[in-house]
């Protein structure tokens, strides 16, 4: 556990059934122009209309930028950032999942011409906050609305890379369950498992500390007991509200601590094969958890005591740890998320390339409680090929 630690959070988080209407209290009166970052799917779902109505009522000028692909490369992000710079806006609103929010966060520190996204791959602290941002997540998953991280794909390395800069922490966040109410289960499932990974990885990370533990454990409790209902039942609004809060808490935990080998080894799956981030994490969840269990079982037992509300507290540490791992596996099964790379056409012959790429993500591997060597990564990947 870290002996020195810190906690960084957005300036103001608006939550509740009609939290969106409260943005009038956080957008500065001096705002001249807003750029809304989103994607065409969010527009088609009618979610941008909710925000437009509020902005229109406030008499605010805005422009929508919707050319944001899923899992974008840094080149694609730069193109969107260039669009943003041309608008000369002084406030950002992002509506969407991780890709839209991450792109918006990068735009908030890239409004000058002094540097671009590529420069931040090697020197993420080069940039400073230029434009205030307000993020509205449309999945209960990525936690991007709470973190200083932006994930971009780097095609020449067949890898995803996290750009981490504390100035990218959003200024304002809206957690309004209306934005996830009608999300189809097949779309909601993987980001929700991503949030579950955030929570348990941060709670078992080498960088765990009192701040991250508090947020990670509360997030894991909320996710563990609501993820299935919130994902599969369109009318389960209470569960959906709890999942939005949980995803945010898990994002805060990332900021205070950090994810581990699940995320590290998943980055090559998104970078080369364009497998959705949440799906990649779901595929690697069990192999990594079982690999880590000898080093983290006491923490998993602690998690059991918190999240299994009617559980037998007299069980052994081993039994409690095994139960948590088995239940996470069951959640992935119930949500019908793939647990193998075979259906994505990943050939076994790519194993060594996967190992080499995965081992490059030392930023996260160093957080893992049990050391991950190349042979360990190889065995983990072999289980899902």
Protein Blocks (a to p, Z undefined) as FASTA:
>chain_A
ZZbdcddddfbdcedjklmmmmmmmmcfklmbdcddddfklmmnommmmmmmmmmmnopa
cdddfbbcehiafklmmmmmmmmmmnopabdcdeddfklmmmmmmmmmmmbfkbcfklmm
mmmmlpccfbdcddddfbdfkommmmccdcdddfknopacddddfklpcfbdcddfklmm
mgcfklmmmmmmmmmmmmmmmmmgfkbcfklmmmmmmmmmmmmmmmmmmmmmmklmmlmm
mmmmmmmmmmmmmmmnocdfklmmmmmmmmmnopafklmmmmmmmmmmmmmmmmmmmmmm
mmmmmmmmmbcfkbcfklmmmmmmmmmmmmmmmnopafbfklnopafklmmmmmmmmmmm
mmlmmmpmbacdfklmmmmmmmmZZ
